Amino acid sequence: MDTSATAICNLLYRYAEAIDEGRLKDAAALFLHARIEAGAAGPLDADGLLALWRKILVIHPCGTPRTRHLVTNPILDIDEATGTAQVRSCFTVMQATDDFPLQIIASGRYHDRFARIGGQWCFVERDYRQLDFIGDLSQHLRMPLKQTQRL
């Protein structure tokens, strides 16, 4: 039996898995009920987020971004009575390609809010603006990070 904590953490991990497998549409679908803060692009919905990913992410011939997103240290504040939760977690993105040795390319924090909708936990808010460390993103983004922040 899933607890609320397990269900919420699984959403964090399903997001990372879908992105790493190049299933951008599936990853965006996790944010169907969400408002996404992505920097200068302003608040986005799931469709806007998918369009942004398709515009900026490099998808390699294998159909994936050749990344591994690790989501760690989730701190969950769950209110069972109201069916809401706030979660802070850390992420580390590693990447390797045929010409790019395995390395950490980014690290930061996610600030998420969840709500129980139709009996299921769902993302209702994500803040992508907590990027703490930036490595070589040349094989991950189609444009320099400064340009993506203005999108």
DSSP file with accessible surface (Angstrom, degrees, kcal/mol):
  #  RESIDUE AA STRUCTURE BP1 BP2  ACC     N-H-->O    O-->H-N    N-H-->O    O-->H-N    TCO  KAPPA ALPHA  PHI   PSI    X-CA   Y-CA   Z-CA
    1    1 A M              0   0  230      0, 0.0     2,-0.3     0, 0.0     0, 0.0   0.000 360.0 360.0 360.0 127.9    0.0    0.0    0.0
    2    2 A D        -     0   0  108      4,-0.1     2,-0.2     3,-0.0     3,-0.0  -0.578 360.0-150.1 -76.9 134.9    1.4    3.4   -1.0
    3    3 A T     >  -     0   0   79     -2,-0.3     4,-2.6     1,-0.1     5,-0.2  -0.545  32.0-105.1 -89.5 167.8    1.6    6.1    1.6
    4    4 A S  H  > S+     0   0   17      1,-0.2     4,-2.6     2,-0.2     5,-0.2   0.919 122.5  53.4 -59.4 -41.5    1.3    9.7    0.6
    5    5 A A  H  > S+     0   0   41      1,-0.2     4,-2.6     2,-0.2     5,-0.2   0.923 110.4  46.2 -61.0 -43.8    5.1   10.1    1.0
    6    6 A T  H  > S+     0   0   59      2,-0.2     4,-2.7     1,-0.2    -1,-0.2   0.936 112.5  50.1 -64.7 -44.4    5.8    7.2   -1.3
    7    7 A A  H  X S+     0   0   22     -4,-2.6     4,-1.4     2,-0.2    -2,-0.2   0.912 113.1  46.2 -61.8 -42.1    3.3    8.4   -3.9
    8    8 A I  H  X S+     0   0    0     -4,-2.6     4,-1.7     2,-0.2     3,-0.3   0.939 112.9  48.6 -68.3 -46.1    4.8   11.9   -3.9
    9    9 A C  H  X S+     0   0   17     -4,-2.6     4,-2.3    -5,-0.2     5,-0.2   0.906 107.1  57.4 -61.1 -38.1    8.4   10.7   -4.0
   10   10 A N  H  X S+     0   0   47     -4,-2.7     4,-2.9     1,-0.2    -1,-0.2   0.866 102.8  54.3 -61.5 -34.2    7.5    8.4   -6.9
   11   11 A L  H  X S+     0   0   20     -4,-1.4     4,-2.0    -3,-0.3    -1,-0.2   0.919 107.5  50.3 -63.8 -42.3    6.2   11.5   -8.9
   12   12 A L  H  X S+     0   0    0     -4,-1.7     4,-1.6     1,-0.2    -2,-0.2   0.932 115.4  42.8 -58.0 -44.9    9.6   13.1   -8.4
   13   13 A Y  H  X S+     0   0   96     -4,-2.3     4,-2.6     1,-0.2    -2,-0.2   0.854 109.5  55.9 -74.6 -35.1   11.4   10.0   -9.6
   14   14 A R  H  X S+     0   0  125     -4,-2.9     4,-2.5    -5,-0.2     5,-0.2   0.882 105.8  53.6 -64.2 -37.1    8.9    9.4  -12.5
   15   15 A Y  H  X S+     0   0    8     -4,-2.0     4,-2.4    -5,-0.2     5,-0.2   0.962 110.7  45.3 -58.8 -52.3    9.7   12.8  -13.8
   16   16 A A  H  X S+     0   0    6     -4,-1.6     4,-2.5     1,-0.2    53,-0.3   0.916 113.4  50.4 -59.9 -43.3   13.5   12.1  -13.8
   17   17 A E  H  X S+     0   0  100     -4,-2.6     4,-1.8     1,-0.2     6,-0.2   0.928 110.6  48.5 -62.1 -45.1   13.0    8.8  -15.4
   18   18 A A  H  <>S+     0   0    3     -4,-2.5     5,-2.4     2,-0.2     4,-0.3   0.927 112.7  47.8 -64.8 -43.5   10.8   10.2  -18.2
   19   19 A I  H ><5S+     0   0    3     -4,-2.4     3,-1.8     1,-0.2    -1,-0.2   0.953 112.1  49.4 -60.5 -48.9   13.2   13.0  -19.0
   20   20 A D  H 3<5S+     0   0   11     -4,-2.5    46,-0.4     1,-0.3    47,-0.3   0.807 110.6  50.6 -63.8 -27.9   16.2   10.7  -19.0
   21   21 A E  T 3<5S-     0   0   94     -4,-1.8    -1,-0.3    -5,-0.2    -2,-0.2   0.411 116.6-114.0 -88.2   1.2   14.4    8.3  -21.4
   22   22 A G  T < 5S+     0   0   22     -3,-1.8     2,-1.6    -4,-0.3     3,-0.3   0.618  73.1 137.5  77.1  14.3   13.5   11.1  -23.7
   23   23 A R     >< +     0   0   84     -5,-2.4     4,-2.2    -6,-0.2     5,-0.2  -0.506  16.9 160.0 -91.8  68.7    9.8   10.8  -23.0
   24   24 A L  H  >  +     0   0   16     -2,-1.6     4,-2.8     1,-0.2    -1,-0.2   0.871  69.8  54.5 -62.7 -38.1    9.2   14.5  -22.8
   25   25 A K  H  > S+     0   0  145     -3,-0.3     4,-2.0     1,-0.2    -1,-0.2   0.910 109.8  47.6 -62.8 -41.7    5.5   14.3  -23.4
   26   26 A D  H  > S+     0   0   79      2,-0.2     4,-0.9     1,-0.2    -2,-0.2   0.892 111.9  50.1 -65.3 -40.6    5.2   11.8  -20.5
   27   27 A A  H >< S+     0   0    0     -4,-2.2     3,-0.9     1,-0.2     4,-0.3   0.936 111.3  48.2 -63.3 -45.2    7.2   14.1  -18.3
   28   28 A A  H >< S+     0   0    4     -4,-2.8     3,-2.2     1,-0.2    -2,-0.2   0.869 101.9  64.2 -63.8 -34.9    5.1   17.1  -19.2
   29   29 A A  H >< S+     0   0   64     -4,-2.0     3,-1.6     1,-0.3    -1,-0.2   0.791  90.1  66.9 -60.8 -26.4    1.9   15.1  -18.5
   30   30 A L  T << S+     0   0   42     -3,-0.9    93,-0.8    -4,-0.9    -1,-0.3   0.724 100.0  51.8 -64.6 -19.2    3.0   14.8  -14.8
   31   31 A F  T X   +     0   0    0     -3,-2.2     3,-2.1    -4,-0.3    15,-0.4   0.065  69.6 124.0-105.7  23.9    2.4   18.6  -14.7
   32   32 A L  T <  S+     0   0  122     -3,-1.6    14,-0.2     1,-0.3    -1,-0.2   0.846  85.1  33.0 -52.9 -37.8   -1.1   18.6  -16.1
   33   33 A H  T 3  S+     0   0   95     90,-0.4    -1,-0.3    -3,-0.3     2,-0.3   0.231 106.6 105.1-102.5  13.4   -2.5   20.4  -13.0
   34   34 A A    <   -     0   0   11     -3,-2.1     2,-0.5    91,-0.0    12,-0.3  -0.644  59.9-144.8-107.9 156.0    0.6   22.5  -12.3
   35   35 A R  E     -a  125   0A 129     89,-1.7    91,-1.8    -2,-0.3     2,-0.5  -0.957  27.6-155.1-106.8 129.3    1.9   26.0  -12.7
   36   36 A I  E     -aB 126  44A   0      8,-2.8     8,-2.6    -2,-0.5     2,-0.7  -0.931   9.9-153.4-115.8 125.8    5.7   25.9  -13.5
   37   37 A E  E     +aB 127  43A  22     89,-3.0    91,-3.1    -2,-0.5    92,-0.3  -0.886  24.6 163.9 -95.2 115.6    8.1   28.7  -12.7
   38   38 A A    >   -     0   0   21     -2,-0.7     3,-0.5     4,-0.7     2,-0.3   0.021  49.4-103.5-123.3  25.1   10.9   28.5  -15.3
   39   39 A G  G >  S-     0   0   28      1,-0.2     3,-2.5     2,-0.1    -1,-0.4  -0.676  91.0   0.0  93.5-141.8   12.6   31.9  -15.0
   40   40 A A  G 3  S+     0   0   69    109,-1.2    -1,-0.2    -2,-0.3   110,-0.1   0.675 118.6  75.7 -63.9 -17.6   12.1   34.6  -17.6
   41   41 A A  G <  S-     0   0   29     -3,-0.5    -1,-0.3   107,-0.2    -2,-0.1   0.701  98.3-142.5 -65.3 -14.8    9.8   32.4  -19.6
   42   42 A G    <   -     0   0   19     -3,-2.5    -4,-0.7   109,-0.1    -1,-0.2  -0.155  46.1 -19.5  78.1-179.6    7.2   33.2  -16.9
   43   43 A P  E    S-B   37   0A  72      0, 0.0     2,-0.3     0, 0.0    -6,-0.2  -0.349  70.7-167.5 -62.7 136.9    4.7   30.8  -15.5
   44   44 A L  E     -B   36   0A  33     -8,-2.6    -8,-2.8    -2,-0.0     2,-0.2  -0.901  14.6-144.2-122.2 155.2    4.0   27.8  -17.8
   45   45 A D     >  -     0   0   90     -2,-0.3     4,-2.6   -10,-0.2     5,-0.2  -0.437  48.3 -83.4-101.1-175.2    1.5   25.1  -17.9
   46   46 A A  H  > S+     0   0    9    -15,-0.4     4,-2.5   -12,-0.3     5,-0.2   0.901 130.5  49.0 -60.0 -41.3    2.2   21.5  -19.0
   47   47 A D  H  > S+     0   0  124      2,-0.2     4,-2.3     1,-0.2    -1,-0.2   0.904 111.9  48.8 -66.3 -40.8    1.9   22.3  -22.7
   48   48 A G  H  > S+     0   0   21      2,-0.2     4,-2.3     1,-0.2    -2,-0.2   0.887 110.9  50.8 -64.8 -38.2    4.2   25.4  -22.4
   49   49 A L  H  X S+     0   0    1     -4,-2.6     4,-2.8     2,-0.2    -2,-0.2   0.931 109.9  49.5 -65.0 -44.1    6.7   23.3  -20.5
   50   50 A L  H  X S+     0   0   18     -4,-2.5     4,-2.6     1,-0.2    -2,-0.2   0.928 110.9  50.0 -60.7 -43.6    6.7   20.6  -23.2
   51   51 A A  H  X S+     0   0   63     -4,-2.3     4,-1.6     1,-0.2    -1,-0.2   0.912 110.9  49.9 -61.9 -41.0    7.2   23.3  -25.9
   52   52 A L  H  X S+     0   0   27     -4,-2.3     4,-2.3     2,-0.2     5,-0.3   0.941 110.8  48.6 -62.8 -48.1   10.1   24.8  -23.9
   53   53 A W  H  X S+     0   0   17     -4,-2.8     4,-2.6     1,-0.2    -2,-0.2   0.921 110.6  51.1 -58.2 -44.5   11.8   21.4  -23.5
   54   54 A R  H  < S+     0   0  144     -4,-2.6    -1,-0.2     1,-0.2    -2,-0.2   0.820 113.0  47.5 -63.9 -28.1   11.4   20.6  -27.2
   55   55 A K  H  < S+     0   0  119     -4,-1.6    -1,-0.2    -3,-0.2    -2,-0.2   0.870 125.0  24.3 -79.0 -38.0   13.0   24.0  -28.0
   56   56 A I  H  < S+     0   0   18     -4,-2.3    86,-3.5    -5,-0.1    87,-0.3   0.739  96.8  90.3-106.6 -25.4   16.0   23.8  -25.7
   57   57 A L  B  <  -F  141   0B  12     -4,-2.6     2,-0.6    -5,-0.3    84,-0.2  -0.565  67.3-133.5 -81.7 137.8   16.9   20.2  -25.0
   58   58 A V        -     0   0   30     82,-2.5     2,-0.6    -2,-0.3    -1,-0.1  -0.774  18.6-163.1 -84.5 120.0   19.3   18.3  -27.2
   59   59 A I        -     0   0   62     -2,-0.6    81,-0.0    -5,-0.1    -2,-0.0  -0.945  15.0-142.3-105.1 120.6   17.9   14.9  -28.0
   60   60 A H    >   -     0   0   26      4,-2.8     3,-3.2    -2,-0.6     4,-0.2  -0.259  31.5 -91.5 -80.3 166.7   20.6   12.6  -29.2
   61   61 A P  T 3  S+     0   0  142      0, 0.0    -1,-0.1     0, 0.0    -2,-0.0   0.772 124.4  65.0 -52.8 -25.1   20.3   10.0  -32.0
   62   62 A C  T 3  S-     0   0   78      2,-0.2    -2,-0.0     1,-0.1    -3,-0.0   0.563 118.9-110.5 -74.2  -7.4   19.4    7.4  -29.4
   63   63 A G  S <  S+     0   0   36     -3,-3.2    -1,-0.1     1,-0.3    -4,-0.0   0.529  87.3  91.0  91.5   6.3   16.2    9.4  -28.6
   64   64 A T  S    S-     0   0   31     -4,-0.2    -4,-2.8   -41,-0.1    -1,-0.3  -0.845  83.1-118.6-127.0 166.1   17.3   10.5  -25.2
   65   65 A P        -     0   0    0      0, 0.0    -7,-0.1     0, 0.0     3,-0.1   0.462  49.6-122.1 -81.6   2.7   19.2   13.5  -23.8
   66   66 A R        +     0   0   84    -46,-0.4    30,-1.7     1,-0.2     2,-0.3   0.868  69.6 129.9  58.6  40.3   21.9   11.1  -22.5
   67   67 A T  E     -C   95   0A  10    -47,-0.3     2,-0.4    28,-0.2    28,-0.2  -0.761  52.4-150.5-118.2 165.8   21.4   12.3  -19.0
   68   68 A R  E     -C   94   0A 136     26,-2.2    26,-2.5    -2,-0.3     2,-0.6  -0.947  14.3-159.7-135.7 112.5   20.7   10.8  -15.6
   69   69 A H  E     -C   93   0A  17     -2,-0.4     2,-0.6   -53,-0.3    24,-0.2  -0.861   5.4-162.9 -91.7 121.1   18.7   13.0  -13.2
   70   70 A L  E     -C   92   0A  72     22,-3.1    22,-1.9    -2,-0.6     2,-0.6  -0.926   0.3-163.6-105.0 121.0   19.2   12.1   -9.6
   71   71 A V  E     +C   91   0A  15     -2,-0.6     2,-0.3    20,-0.2    20,-0.2  -0.939  24.5 163.5-106.0 121.7   16.5   13.5   -7.2
   72   72 A T  E     +C   90   0A  53     18,-2.6    18,-3.1    -2,-0.6    -2,-0.0  -0.811  38.7  31.1-134.4 170.5   17.7   13.3   -3.6
   73   73 A N  E     -     0   0A 113     -2,-0.3     2,-0.2    16,-0.2    -1,-0.2   0.816  65.3-168.9  53.2  43.8   17.1   14.6   -0.1
   74   74 A P  E     -     0   0A  38      0, 0.0     2,-0.6     0, 0.0    15,-0.2  -0.445   7.7-161.8 -66.9 130.8   13.3   15.1   -0.4
   75   75 A I  E     -C   88   0A  89     13,-3.0    13,-1.9    -2,-0.2     2,-0.4  -0.970  14.1-161.8-111.9 111.9   11.9   17.0    2.5
   76   76 A L  E     -C   87   0A  55     -2,-0.6     2,-0.5    11,-0.2    11,-0.2  -0.841  20.8-175.8-105.6 132.2    8.2   16.4    2.6
   77   77 A D  E     -C   86   0A 106      9,-2.7     9,-2.2    -2,-0.4     2,-0.5  -0.909  21.6-177.8-121.9  96.7    5.6   18.5    4.5
   78   78 A I  E     -C   85   0A  49     -2,-0.5     2,-0.7     7,-0.2     7,-0.2  -0.850  21.0-164.8-105.9 131.0    2.3   16.7    3.9
   79   79 A D  E  >> -C   84   0A  72      5,-3.3     5,-1.7    -2,-0.5     4,-1.4  -0.888   7.3-177.1-111.4  94.9   -1.1   17.9    5.2
   80   80 A E  T  45S+     0   0   98     -2,-0.7    -1,-0.2     1,-0.2     5,-0.0   0.863  78.7  60.0 -60.9 -36.1   -3.3   14.8    4.9
   81   81 A A  T  45S+     0   0   99      1,-0.2    -1,-0.2    -3,-0.1    -2,-0.0   0.889 116.8  30.1 -63.5 -39.5   -6.4   16.7    6.1
   82   82 A T  T  45S-     0   0   87     -3,-0.3    -1,-0.2     2,-0.2    -2,-0.2   0.545 105.5-124.1 -95.8  -9.3   -6.2   19.2    3.2
   83   83 A G  T  <5 +     0   0    5     -4,-1.4    33,-2.8     1,-0.3     2,-0.3   0.873  69.6 121.4  68.2  38.8   -4.6   16.8    0.7
   84   84 A T  E   < -CD  79 115A  51     -5,-1.7    -5,-3.3    31,-0.2     2,-0.3  -0.902  37.0-177.0-130.6 159.9   -1.7   19.1    0.0
   85   85 A A  E     -CD  78 114A   4     29,-2.1    29,-2.8    -2,-0.3     2,-0.4  -0.991  16.3-152.3-154.6 150.1    2.0   18.9    0.3
   86   86 A Q  E     -CD  77 113A 101     -9,-2.2    -9,-2.7    -2,-0.3     2,-0.4  -0.981  20.4-173.8-121.2 137.7    5.1   20.9   -0.1
   87   87 A V  E     -CD  76 112A   2     25,-2.8    25,-3.1    -2,-0.4     2,-0.4  -0.998  13.9-167.9-137.2 133.1    8.4   19.3   -1.0
   88   88 A R  E     +CD  75 111A 131    -13,-1.9   -13,-3.0    -2,-0.4     2,-0.3  -0.965  23.3 161.5-113.5 134.7   12.0   20.5   -1.4
   89   89 A S  E     - D   0 110A   3     21,-2.2    21,-2.4    -2,-0.4     2,-0.3  -0.939  32.2-120.2-145.5 168.5   14.5   18.2   -3.0
   90   90 A C  E     -CD  72 109A  42    -18,-3.1   -18,-2.6    -2,-0.3     2,-0.4  -0.805  21.5-160.5-108.4 152.0   17.9   18.3   -4.7
   91   91 A F  E     -CD  71 108A  16     17,-2.6    17,-2.1    -2,-0.3     2,-0.4  -0.985   8.5-171.5-132.5 147.8   18.8   17.3   -8.2
   92   92 A T  E     -CD  70 107A  32    -22,-1.9   -22,-3.1    -2,-0.4     2,-0.5  -0.996  11.5-156.5-132.9 128.5   22.0   16.4   -9.9
   93   93 A V  E     -CD  69 106A   6     13,-3.1    12,-3.1    -2,-0.4    13,-1.3  -0.947  10.7-175.0-111.6 122.2   22.2   15.9  -13.6
   94   94 A M  E     -CD  68 104A  49    -26,-2.5   -26,-2.2    -2,-0.5     2,-0.3  -0.818   4.3-173.1-109.0 154.5   24.9   13.8  -15.1
   95   95 A Q  E     +CD  67 103A   1      8,-2.4     8,-1.8    -2,-0.3     2,-0.3  -0.997  12.1 174.2-148.5 147.7   25.5   13.3  -18.8
   96   96 A A  E     +     0   0A  28    -30,-1.7     2,-0.3    -2,-0.3     6,-0.1  -0.973   5.1 172.5-149.1 139.8   27.7   11.2  -21.1
   97   97 A T  E >   - D   0 100A  18      3,-2.4     3,-1.0    -2,-0.3     5,-0.1  -0.804  53.6 -88.0-131.6-179.9   27.8   10.9  -24.9
   98   98 A D  T 3  S+     0   0  145     -2,-0.3    -1,-0.0     1,-0.3     0, 0.0   0.850 131.9  28.6 -59.5 -32.5   30.2    9.2  -27.3
   99   99 A D  T 3  S+     0   0  159      1,-0.1    -1,-0.3     2,-0.1    -3,-0.0   0.234 114.6  69.0-111.5  12.0   32.3   12.3  -27.3
  100  100 A F  E <  S-D   97   0A  15     -3,-1.0    -3,-2.4    39,-0.0    -1,-0.1  -0.940  78.5-134.2-137.6 107.1   31.5   13.7  -23.9
  101  101 A P  E     -     0   0A  93      0, 0.0    -6,-0.2     0, 0.0    -3,-0.1  -0.232  41.3 -80.2 -65.2 153.3   32.8   11.8  -20.8
  102  102 A L  E    S+     0   0A 121     -6,-0.1     2,-0.3    -8,-0.1    -6,-0.2  -0.272  71.1 144.6 -53.6 127.8   30.5   11.2  -17.9
  103  103 A Q  E     -D   95   0A  63     -8,-1.8    -8,-2.4    -3,-0.1     2,-0.4  -0.984  55.2 -95.1-160.9 159.7   30.3   14.3  -15.8
  104  104 A I  E     +D   94   0A 101     -2,-0.3    32,-0.4   -10,-0.2   -10,-0.3  -0.703  36.2 176.4 -79.2 128.1   27.9   16.4  -13.6
  105  105 A I  E     +     0   0A   1    -12,-3.1    30,-3.3    -2,-0.4     2,-0.3   0.610  61.5   4.1-109.4 -16.9   26.4   19.1  -15.8
  106  106 A A  E     -DE  93 134A  11    -13,-1.3   -13,-3.1    28,-0.2    -1,-0.3  -0.973  52.9-176.7-164.1 153.4   24.0   20.8  -13.3
  107  107 A S  E     +DE  92 133A  24     26,-2.1    26,-2.7    -2,-0.3    25,-1.5  -0.982  26.1 116.4-154.0 142.3   22.8   20.7   -9.7
  108  108 A G  E     -DE  91 131A   2    -17,-2.1   -17,-2.6    -2,-0.3     2,-0.4  -0.880  50.9 -73.8-172.4-153.4   20.2   22.5   -7.8
  109  109 A R  E     -DE  90 130A  88     21,-2.6    21,-0.5   -19,-0.3     2,-0.4  -0.963  22.3-144.9-133.5 145.3   16.9   22.3   -5.9
  110  110 A Y  E     -D   89   0A   4    -21,-2.4   -21,-2.2    -2,-0.4     2,-0.5  -0.918   7.1-162.6-103.8 137.0   13.3   21.7   -6.8
  111  111 A H  E     +DE  88 127A  58     16,-1.0    16,-2.0    -2,-0.4     2,-0.3  -0.983  24.9 175.1-116.6 113.1   10.5   23.4   -4.8
  112  112 A D  E     -DE  87 126A   3    -25,-3.1   -25,-2.8    -2,-0.5     2,-0.4  -0.884  24.5-158.1-123.0 152.6    7.3   21.6   -5.5
  113  113 A R  E     -DE  86 125A  94     12,-2.3    11,-3.0    -2,-0.3    12,-1.6  -0.974  15.6-169.8-125.6 143.9    3.7   21.7   -4.3
  114  114 A F  E     -DE  85 123A   2    -29,-2.8   -29,-2.1    -2,-0.4     2,-0.3  -0.910   6.2-170.2-129.2 156.3    1.3   18.7   -4.6
  115  115 A A  E     -DE  84 122A  19      7,-2.1     7,-2.2    -2,-0.3     2,-0.7  -0.987  31.0-113.6-144.0 151.0   -2.4   18.2   -4.2
  116  116 A R  E     + E   0 121A  88    -33,-2.8     2,-0.5    -2,-0.3     5,-0.3  -0.776  40.7 178.2 -84.4 115.3   -4.6   15.2   -4.0
  117  117 A I  E >   - E   0 120A  63      3,-3.2     3,-1.8    -2,-0.7    -2,-0.0  -0.989  68.8  -9.8-123.2 123.2   -6.8   15.4   -7.1
  118  118 A G  T 3  S-     0   0   82     -2,-0.5    -1,-0.1     1,-0.3     3,-0.1   0.839 131.1 -55.5  57.8  32.4   -9.3   12.7   -7.9
  119  119 A G  T 3  S+     0   0   54      1,-0.2     2,-0.4    -3,-0.0    -1,-0.3   0.432 120.6 100.9  82.9   0.0   -7.7   10.6   -5.1
  120  120 A Q  E <  S- E   0 117A 138     -3,-1.8    -3,-3.2    -5,-0.0     2,-0.2  -0.929  76.0-115.0-120.4 142.7   -4.2   10.8   -6.7
  121  121 A W  E     + E   0 116A  21     -2,-0.4     2,-0.3    -5,-0.3    -5,-0.2  -0.538  41.9 179.0 -72.4 136.7   -1.3   13.0   -5.7
  122  122 A C  E     - E   0 115A  23     -7,-2.2    -7,-2.1    -2,-0.2     2,-0.2  -0.987  34.6-104.5-138.2 148.3   -0.4   15.5   -8.5
  123  123 A F  E     + E   0 114A   0    -93,-0.8   -90,-0.4    -2,-0.3    -9,-0.3  -0.516  36.4 169.4 -63.0 135.5    2.1   18.2   -9.1
  124  124 A V  E     +     0   0A  36    -11,-3.0   -89,-1.7     1,-0.4     2,-0.3   0.464  67.3  15.1-122.7 -11.0    0.4   21.6   -8.8
  125  125 A E  E     -aE  35 113A  69    -12,-1.6   -12,-2.3   -91,-0.3    -1,-0.4  -0.948  56.5-179.3-160.4 140.4    3.5   23.8   -8.8
  126  126 A R  E     -aE  36 112A   0    -91,-1.8   -89,-3.0    -2,-0.3     2,-0.6  -0.988  12.8-156.1-140.5 136.7    7.2   23.4   -9.6
  127  127 A D  E     +aE  37 111A  16    -16,-2.0   -16,-1.0    -2,-0.3     3,-0.4  -0.946  12.1 177.2-112.7 111.7    9.9   26.1   -9.3
  128  128 A Y  E     +     0   0A  48    -91,-3.1   -90,-0.1    -2,-0.6    -1,-0.1   0.316  58.9  94.3 -90.1   5.2   12.9   25.4  -11.7
  129  129 A R  E     +     0   0A 130    -92,-0.3     2,-1.0     1,-0.2    -1,-0.2   0.452  56.1  91.1 -84.5   3.5   14.7   28.6  -10.7
  130  130 A Q  E     + E   0 109A  47    -21,-0.5   -21,-2.6    -3,-0.4     2,-0.7  -0.412  47.6 152.2 -97.2  57.5   16.9   27.1   -8.0
  131  131 A L  E     + E   0 108A  58     -2,-1.0   -23,-0.3   -23,-0.2     3,-0.1  -0.801  12.9 171.9 -89.8 112.1   19.9   26.1  -10.2
  132  132 A D  E     +     0   0A  66    -25,-1.5     2,-0.4    -2,-0.7   -24,-0.2   0.856  60.2  26.9 -92.3 -39.7   23.0   26.2   -7.9
  133  133 A F  E     - E   0 107A 145    -26,-2.7   -26,-2.1     0, 0.0     2,-0.5  -0.992  62.1-163.5-133.6 134.5   25.8   24.8  -10.0
  134  134 A I  E     + E   0 106A  96     -2,-0.4   -28,-0.2   -28,-0.2     2,-0.1  -0.970  12.0 171.8-122.1 126.7   26.3   24.8  -13.7
  135  135 A G        -     0   0   35    -30,-3.3     2,-1.0    -2,-0.5   -30,-0.2  -0.089  58.6 -35.8-104.7-148.2   28.8   22.5  -15.6
  136  136 A D        +     0   0   70    -32,-0.4     3,-0.4     1,-0.2    -1,-0.1  -0.645  57.1 169.8 -81.1 103.6   29.2   22.0  -19.3
  137  137 A L    >>  +     0   0   23     -2,-1.0     4,-2.6     1,-0.2     3,-1.9   0.278  43.5 110.0 -96.4  10.3   25.7   22.1  -20.7
  138  138 A S  T 34 S+     0   0   69      1,-0.3    -1,-0.2     2,-0.2    -2,-0.0   0.752  83.0  41.8 -63.2 -25.2   26.9   22.2  -24.4
  139  139 A Q  T 34 S+     0   0   68     -3,-0.4    -1,-0.3     1,-0.1    -2,-0.1   0.377 119.4  45.9 -99.2   3.3   25.6   18.6  -25.1
  140  140 A H  T <4 S+     0   0   20     -3,-1.9   -82,-2.5     1,-0.2     2,-0.4   0.726 108.1  46.8-114.2 -36.8   22.3   19.2  -23.1
  141  141 A L  B  <  -F   57   0B  20     -4,-2.6   -84,-0.2   -84,-0.2    -1,-0.2  -0.907  63.8-143.3-116.1 142.6   20.9   22.6  -24.2
  142  142 A R  S    S+     0   0  148    -86,-3.5   -85,-0.1    -2,-0.4    -1,-0.1   0.612  90.2  27.9 -73.9 -16.1   20.6   23.9  -27.7
  143  143 A M  S    S-     0   0   39    -87,-0.3     5,-0.1    -6,-0.1    -3,-0.1  -0.965 100.7 -80.1-142.5 157.5   21.5   27.4  -26.6
  144  144 A P    >>  -     0   0   86      0, 0.0     4,-1.7     0, 0.0     3,-0.9  -0.233  44.8-112.2 -57.2 151.5   23.5   28.9  -23.7
  145  145 A L  H 3> S+     0   0   37      1,-0.3     4,-2.0     2,-0.2     5,-0.2   0.857 115.4  61.3 -55.2 -39.2   21.8   29.0  -20.4
  146  146 A K  H 34 S+     0   0  160      1,-0.2     4,-0.5     2,-0.2    -1,-0.3   0.890 105.7  47.8 -58.9 -37.1   21.7   32.8  -20.4
  147  147 A Q  H X4 S+     0   0   84     -3,-0.9     3,-1.2     1,-0.2     4,-0.3   0.898 108.8  53.0 -69.7 -39.8   19.5   32.7  -23.5
  148  148 A T  H >< S+     0   0   16     -4,-1.7     3,-1.2     1,-0.3    -1,-0.2   0.829 101.1  61.3 -66.1 -29.1   17.2   30.0  -22.0
  149  149 A Q  T 3< S+     0   0   99     -4,-2.0  -109,-1.2     1,-0.3    -1,-0.3   0.703 103.0  51.7 -69.3 -18.0   16.7   32.2  -19.0
  150  150 A R  T <         0   0  172     -3,-1.2    -1,-0.3    -4,-0.5    -2,-0.2   0.438 360.0 360.0 -94.3  -3.2   15.1   34.9  -21.3
  151  151 A L    <         0   0   48     -3,-1.2  -109,-0.1    -4,-0.3  -113,-0.1  -0.296 360.0 360.0 -65.9 360.0   12.7   32.5  -22.9
